[in-house]
Amino acid sequence: MAVDVRMFTVGPVGENAYIVRADSESKRAVMVDPGEEPRRLLEAAEQLDVQIEAILITHCHFDHIGAVAPVAKATGAPVWCPEFERPLLTDIMTWVPPGFGPFENYEPEHTVKGGERLQLAGMEFEVVFTPGHSPGHVTYALASSKSPGGDEQDSPQTPLLLSGDVLFQGSVGRVDLPGGDWKTLERSIATLLERFPEETAVYPGHMGVTTLGRERATNPFLQELRVPVGGS
């Protein structure tokens, strides 16, 4: 299954929203973290000729949920939201810093807390609980047969991660916001490194696409998580 992932960097803080479908011919898709610019995201779906069948949220910081309400209303797509962070989506402007918004509240149809497997738009998403950047943060994992550069992998089951603000190219999610905690985030990243192979593509909430192997080897924030050559 050659999963087709399209990235759209939106809003003043450069958040990455995604449209994901099972392959480049599929008419069914999922949108992940529509943070801002709803018209642009809806036009992108129209240009791809896809129906958005679900909206997945990794966490409820404003830059990841600002366009949820208008996109959900325009498409009729149900929303999956981290259970612990639901109040941030239903009362969004209470948590938005001055100078951003206004954004519209939304009551999600579903909540997740980790461990679920979601059958959506012809794909199966595994929900992995990855707190630390925010207390209810989740990562969505699914199988792919393409690398970030588009080359076919030897195994059709090479996974990819829609990681929100857990892990970035050369960096990690900040932990100085309410509910953030470095040790918790470090454990979450360690879980991803232990569970998924090094070739796993990481589609983050900011900056560019990377892989777990690249970050394990080069990310300065992961030094304590590296296993020395010949180590155990």
N, C-alpha and C positions, 0 to 999 in steps of 0.2 A: 504494500500500500504506500504510494508516494504522496504523503500528506503535503498539501499546498498551504503554506503559511505566508500571509501578506502583512507586512508591518506598516503602520501609519503613525508617524511621530506628530503628536498634537499638543496644543496648548502652550502656555508661556514657559513651562518647566520641562518641556520636551519629553512627555510621556509617550510610551509605545503602546498603541492599541493594535490588536491583531484580528484579521479575518482568517479563519482556519477551515479548510474543507478536506475531505478524504483524498481527493486528487484534483488536478487542474481542470477536469471535465465535469466535476460534480456541481449540481445546482443547489446543493444544501450546504450551509455553513454555520459556524459558531463565531461569535464575536467575543473577544477577551479584553477586559479592562477599557471600555470606551470612556476615556477621561475627559475629553473636550471635543469641540468641533463636530457636533452631531451631523450637520449637513454634509460635511466632507466625508464622514464615515458612511453615511447612507448613500451618497453618490458613488462611493467606491464599491459598495455592494451591488448597486445597480449596474455599474460598468462591468463588474465581474459576472453579472447575470446570475446572482445567487440569492437565495432566500435565507435570511438570518433566522435560524430555528432556536437559538439559545444564546444567552449572554452570560458569560462566566466572569466572576470578579475574584481576583487574587486577594485583595484587601481593600479596605474602605477609606484610604486617604483620598482627599478630594480630587487629586490629579488623576486618579484611576476610576472615578465614578461620576464625574461631572456631567457626562453625556448619557448616563444609563437611562434616565427617565425618558428623554426624547427619542432615543433609539428604540427602547422597548415599546413605547407607544406607537411609533411609526411602523414597526415590524411585527408587533404582536408576539415577540419572542419572550418566553419566560426567563427570569433572572435567577441565577444561583449565586448566593452571597455567603461568605463566611459567617457562621452562626453567631460567634462572639461579637462580630462587628456590625451586625444588622442595625443597631441604633444609629450608627453614623450615616447609613444610607437613608434611613427613614426620617432623620432630622439633620440633614446635611449641612445647612448653613451655620448651625451652632458650632461646627468643628472646622469651619473654613477660615483661614487667616484673612485679615483685612486686605482688600485690593483684588481679591479673586471672586469669581462668580458674577451674578447670582446663579445658583444651581437649584434644580428641582428635586424634592424628596421623591423616593420611590419605595414601595413596600415589595420586597422580593417574594416571588412565588415559592422559592425553595432556599434552604440553607444547607451548608456543608460544614463539616468539622474535621475531615480527614478520614480516609479509609473507604470512602464511597467509590463506586465505579459507575460512571454516567454514560449511558448509551445515547449519543446525541449526533444528529446529522450524519449517520452512518459511521461514526467513530466511537471508540471507547476511551473515556478520560478517567484516569485514576487520580483521586484527590489525595494529595500528600500534605499533612499538617506541617507547616514550616514557620513557626512563630519566631519572633526576635526583632524584626523590623517593626512589626505591629503584633499585638497579642493573638489575633485570630488568623493570621496570614496562612494561605494555602498555595501550593504549587499544583498545576495541572500537568500530568504526564500522559503521553500517548505514543503509540508506535509509529515509526516513520521508516521509509527506505531511502531518504535523501539526507545528505549532509547539508550544513548551512550554505555551502557553495552550489548545491544542486546536483552533486555527483551521487550516483547510486552507491549504496553501501552493500557490502557482501551479504549482510543479514537483513531480511525484510522486517525484522523486529527491533532494529535500532531505535530506541526511544528518543523523544524530544520533550523538553520541559518548557512550559510557559511559567516562568519563575517569578513574575512580579518584581518586587524589590528585595529579594533575598540575595541574589548573586548577580554581579555585573562583570563586564569585561574589564579586568584589572581592579575591581573594587567590590564592595558589598553594600547592602542596604544600611542606611544610617540608623543609629539606635538612640539618638538624642531627642526623639519625639515621644509623646506620652505612650507608655506601654512598651517602649523599645528596651532591649536588654542584650548586651553583647554576648554573654555566655549562652543565652538561649539561641541567638542567631547562629553562633558557631556550631552548636549541636545540630541545628537544622541543616546547615550546609554539610556537616559531616554525614548526616543521614543520606543526603542526596549523593555524595561521593561514594558512600558504601553501597547504596542500593542500585545505582545505575552505572553503566560502563563509561569509560573515558570518552568514547566518541559521541556520547549523548549531546545533542545540540541544545543550547540554552538560549531561549528567546526571552530577554529580560524586559523589565518595565521602563528602563532607560538605557541609553547607549546601544552599542551594536551587539549582534549575535555572536556567541562564543560557544565553546564546548567545555564540559566538565574537566576533561584532560588538560586543556590549555590553562584553565584557571587553577587546577591543582598544581601545575608545574610552575606557573609564573605569577599568580596573584599574590601580592605582598601581604594581604590580609589573611591568607590561608597557610602561612608558614608553619604554624603549630599542627596543622592537619596533614601535612605531607609525611609520607612514609619514606624514610631513606632507602636508597637502592640497597637491596640485600637485607632490609629490615623486615619486621613483621608487625 
